Amino acid sequence: MADGAMRAEQYLAPETLGQLASFELRARMIVEGVMSGMHRSPYHGLAVEFAEHRQYTPGDSIRQMDWKVFARTDKLYVKRYVQETNLDVLVLVDCSNSMRFGTLAVKQGWGGTDASRPRGLWTKFDHATAIAAALAYMCLQQGDRVGLALFDEEIRAQVKRSSQRDQWRAIVGALSGETVSGRARIGRAVDQMLSRVTNRALFVIVSDFLMPTDEIRGAIARLTHSGHDAMLLQTLDRQELRFQIESPSRFEGLEGGMSLETDPRAVRAAYLELLREHIEAVNRIARGFGADALVFDTHESVGPVLGALLDRRAGSTGRTGG
């Protein structure tokens, strides 16, 4: 590497992504970082499905072991996966008012979204758009059909599924131009999408999921019972995750809740416990329906988490090499 050259993880840092005026460049940098971080792991993308078992051979990763088969037969088998050829990918991005929250400063005047431009902060919505653009880019590079929907109380903008060359630019345009406002109603948004989708699809939902768990459970249940696959990508600001506020402050609900002035130190422990329980509840819901769930910290690089997700979806061996 030449002196002064930026490493992939530097490109992927939120403060760097926030300085890229072009969504296209932003997503390309994320993809570059994901691919460089996957080492020897075969890139199969998101649309992978279990194919068959084969007998274990030395060198296979225990991550691929099927322990249920071992319990029945006392023999070691690993799972093999294949790339789906007819699985559409639908990315749903939460554009409700709570996604405006952010605490990481980015350079003024370098692009951004409706959420970040007013205060120059990298918001949850900015992080969500970076994730969505990168996922769409990777799927389209494989020839998958990809669609996009942005939602608050309902679907606000939609890009219909396509694998055409201009599809990614249409997705990027929708992500960069949508207003961020309103309250999130994931159940209604999912129902609207289900009424428009007749074939099997993978639904990737990018949101802070700061909403009643019953609503999340109902939405994912309807998706999976309709034969679809689902991924829940929970995007949270670091301040939400760590609550490192020292002085008395006024807290306001971003989606119509009441305001409260309090000493954060007095409520930190209770807040963090409630957040932990909520994140665990979202994960339990996902696992209960055979879906994936991951948490993104908006102050951390997008790429490594996406790389871990792709490894999980592809059933990769987990081996690394130079």
N, C-alpha and C positions, 0 to 999 in steps of 0.2 A: 504494500500500500504506500503510495507516495506521501511524502510529508505534507501535512495540512489537509489531506483528504478526509472527508467526513465518513465515519462508520455508519453502517445501516441503522444502528440503534439511535444515533444522533439525528438522523433524518426522521426517525419515528417518534422522537420526543414531542409531547404535545405543544411545547412552546415553539418548536421548529415547525410543526405542522400548521400551527396558527399563523406562521409568517409566510406560508405559501399561498400566493394569491389564487392559484389555479387548483380547483378540486381534482382535476385530472392528474396533475403532478403529485398532489398529496396522496392520492390512492396508489399511484405507481410506486412511490417511495415505500409505502406500507407493504405492498406486495413484494418488493425487492427484499425488504427486511424479513418478511415471513419465509420466503424461499431460502434465503441464505442461512436462516436459523434452523431449518429442518434437516440439514446435513444429508445423510443418506436416506432418510425416510422417503418413501415414494409418495409423490403428491397425487392424491386421487381426488382432491377437492371435497366438497360437502356431500355430494350425492353418492354415497357409498352404501352398500347393503350387504348383509351377511350372505355368503354363498355356500360354504360347506366346511366340514371338519377335515383335517388331515392329521396323521400321527405325528407326535412331537419328535423333533430331531435336535441334537445338541446345538446350541446357539440360538434357538428360538426364544423369544421373550416370554417370561411368565405372565406378562400383561395380556397375552393372547390366549392363555390357557382357558379351557372350558372346564371349570371345577365341578360343575354339575354332572358332566359326562364322566369325569374321573370318579365321582362318588358312586355312580351307577355301575361302572365297568372296571374300575381300578386300573384304567389305562389313561395315558396322557395324550390329549388331543389339543390342537390349537385351531382357532377360528380363521377362516380365510374370507376376504371381502372382495367384492367386485364393484366396479364403477357402474352406477345406474346409467341407462341410456335414455330413459324417458321420464326423468323426474325433474319437474320444473322447480325453480327456486323463487320464492316470494319473500321479499324483505319488507317488513313493516317497521317503520320508525316513528316513535312517539315524538310528536311536536307540540305537546301540551306545555303549559306555562311553567311547570316545575322543571322542565328541561332547560330553562334559561339560567339555572343556577350554575355558578362557576366561581372559583377563587384563584385560578392560575392566570397571571397576566400574560398577554401576548402582545406583540408589537403592533401598535396602531397603524392602520392604513395598509395592511397586508392581506386584504381579503377577509374571509370570515363569513358568518351567517347572520340572519336577522337577530339571533340570540347574542352573538359575540360583538357585533359592531358597535352597539351603543356605549359599552363600557370597556371594550378592549380586553375582555376576559374569555378564556377558553372554557366553554360551558359544556354541560352534559350533552346538549344537542350537537355541538361541534364534534365531540368525541363520537357520538352516535353516527353522524354523517360520515366521518372518516372510516368507521367500521363498515358501514353500509356500502360506501363507494368501493372499498377494497374488496369486500366479498363479491360484489357484483362484477368487478373486473376479473377476479380469478375464475368465477363461474363462466363468464362469457368467453374467456380464453380457452376454456375446454369445450365450447360449443353448446353449453347448457342454455335453456331458455330462462331468462331472469326478468322478474317484474318488481315494482316498488310501489308501496303505498305509505303515505304519511297520515297519521291520525291524531286527533284529540278526542272530542266527543264522538266523532265519526270520521270516516275517511275524508281527508281534505284534498289530497292530490294523489294521482295514481299514474303510473307508467305501465302500460299493459305488457304482458310477457312477450319476450322476443329474444332471439339469438342473433339478430342482424348486427352489422358492424356499427351502426349508429345508435344502438340501444344504450350503451354505456354513457354516451354523451347526453342522452335524454334523461337518464337516471341522475347524472351529476347536475344537470340543470334543475331538476325538481328539488334535489337536496339543497342546493345553494339558494333557491329562490323562495322557499316556503316560509310564511309567517309562523312564528312560534307563539301560541296563545291557547287559551281554553283549558278545559279539564280533560284528563285522560279517561276514556271509557273503552277499555280493551275488549270487553265482551261485545259491545256493539260493533266495534271495528272488525273483529273476527267474524261476526255473523254477516256483516256486509261483504267481506271477502269470500266467505264460504258460498254465498249466493252467486258469486261470479266464477267460481272455480269448480269444474266438474271432474277433472282428472287428478290423480294423486300428485301431491306437491310437498315440498319442504318449506315450511313457514319459519322464517328467521325473524324473531321479534326483538327489536332493540329499544329498550326503555329503562327508566329507573325503577319501574315496578313498585313505586311507592303508592300503592293502592290496595284496597281490601283483598286479602288472599282468596276469599270466596269467589271474587270476580275473576281472578287469574285462573283459579282451578276450573271454573266453569268454562272459560274460553279455551283452555288447553284440552279439556275433556271433549268439547265439541270438535276441535280440530282432529284429535286422534281417533275419536269414534267415527269420524268421516273418512278415515283411512289415510290421513296426512301425518307427516313427521313434523317435529317442532324443535326449535332451539330458542332458548331464552337468554339473551345477552343483557345482563343487568349493568347499567352504566351509572356510576355514582361518583360524585366529587370527593376528593380526599378529605375535605372538611366534614362532609357527611359521614365518612367512614371512620374518622378519628376524633372529631369534635374537639379540636385543640383551640378553644376560645377561652381567653382568660378573664376578660373584663365584662361587667354587666352589659347586656345587649338586648335589643328588641328583635324578636323573631316573628316573621310574618308568613302566613300561609300563602304560597304562590298560586294556589288554585282555589281561592275563596275561603280558606280557613281563617281563624281568628289570629290576632297578633298578641304576643306575650312578651313582657319585659322581665328578664330574670338573670340571675347569676349562673352562667354556664357551668361553673365548677360544682354547683350544688346539684345539678341534674345530669352531669356527664355520665356517671356510672349507670343510672337508670336508662338514659337515652341509648348508650352503646349496647346495653343488654337487649333493649327492644329492637334495635336495628339488627343485631346478631340473630335474634329469633325470627325476624321477618325474612332475612336473607336465607336462613336455613329452611324456613317454610316454603319459599320460592323454589329452593333446590329439591325439597321433598315432593312438591307438586310435579316438578319436571320429571324426577326419577319415577314417580308413581305412574306416569303415562309413557315411560320409555323415551323421554326427551332429554336433551342436554341443557345444562344451565351453567353459565359462567359469569363472574363479576369482573367488571372493568373499572379500574381506578383512573379517573380522568387526568391525573398527574403523571401517569406511567405510560410507557410506549404501548401503542396499539398492537404492534407486530407480534411480540412474544405470546400474548394471550390468544391471538388468532392462530398462531402456529400450533399451540397446544390443542386448540379446538380441532384443527385439521388433522393433527396426529390422532386424536381420539376418534374422530369420525372415520378415518381411514383404517383404523386398527393397525397402526404402524408398529414396527418392532420395537421402537424406542432406542435402537442402537444408534450411536453417533460415531462420527469419524471425521478425519480431516479431509 
